[in-house]
């Protein structure tokens, strides 16, 4: 019903406006008695074989919602009812920021893809922390953290540490985002020296805690194999939990959408089906080259059970969806979970 009746109507309107409209509808519906229970009965699929123990955490199933959908941790309880095994909030920055100028989110419907240049729009780490402190569900939550746009790279560590301190008591794991293409200069932090220094300092603060939290690194799909070798070395050297592969791409290769039409959307990160192959390639390379030394969370172009199984076959311990969730609807997590049990 979603793909036949609902999404064709929603897709007639601006992508970012419809996102917030859909969020409001879900939040309103969740306040109606018995609706949360009804949603869980429709969209949640539980099975002992789905339970995963990764990085010291127990995931009820391996299908998560990637960062970007719930930037401010405002609807974790609602999203939990849609069958996800974990929710990643953010990207969160120390101070609130509006993000880039609108319009900044575009659909490439022929490709089942999105182009976004949101620019880490969020209400700041303190707001996200307060929201998480008041949530009711026990679903695992990851905190995706970044730096403010006006923070120079030589002060980036300060921003990541602020977010780390603000969110530590209310998230189950952290994700260090240095791979978004929409914050000027951010991807420069993926270079070996600055990235190693950043992760080592975060790990130092993490180990000072009574119960340290797993820290994952989210990387771009546009890294070369040589750079991926550096990532493997960095993970081993710093001792962080693992990698999330991958973020959005700046590439516009192999699109069904015409070049002139795609160019109308302008700069930004491309997500969705066109990213699937490269994301899987990166996952497979990291897993095989490292001899599965650390867990990899696979994300990029998953819009079906088959796509999820492909990521798992490549070595992904967990998977995340985002653009596929937009195009396929709220039943996607359940479909994937059922397929994972049947395989």
Buried (B, 14 or more C-beta within 10 A) or exposed (E): EBEEEEBEEBEEEBBBEBBEEBBEEBEEBBEEEEBBEEBBEEBBBEEEEBEBEBBEBEBBBBBBBBBBBBBBBBBBBBBBBBBBBBBBBBBBBBBBBEBBEEEBBBBBEEBBBBBBBBBBBBBBBBBBBBBBEEBEBEBBBBBBBBBBBEBEBEEBBEBBBBBBEBBBEBBBBBBBBBBBBBBEEBBEBBEBEBBBBBBBBBBEBBEEEEEBBBBBBBBBBBBEEEBBBBBBEBBEEBEBBBBBBBBBBBBBEEBEBEEEEBEEBEEBBBBBBBBBBBBBBBBBBBBEBBEEEBBBBBBBBBBBBEBBBBBBEBBBBBBBBBBBBBBBBBBBBBBBBEBBBEE
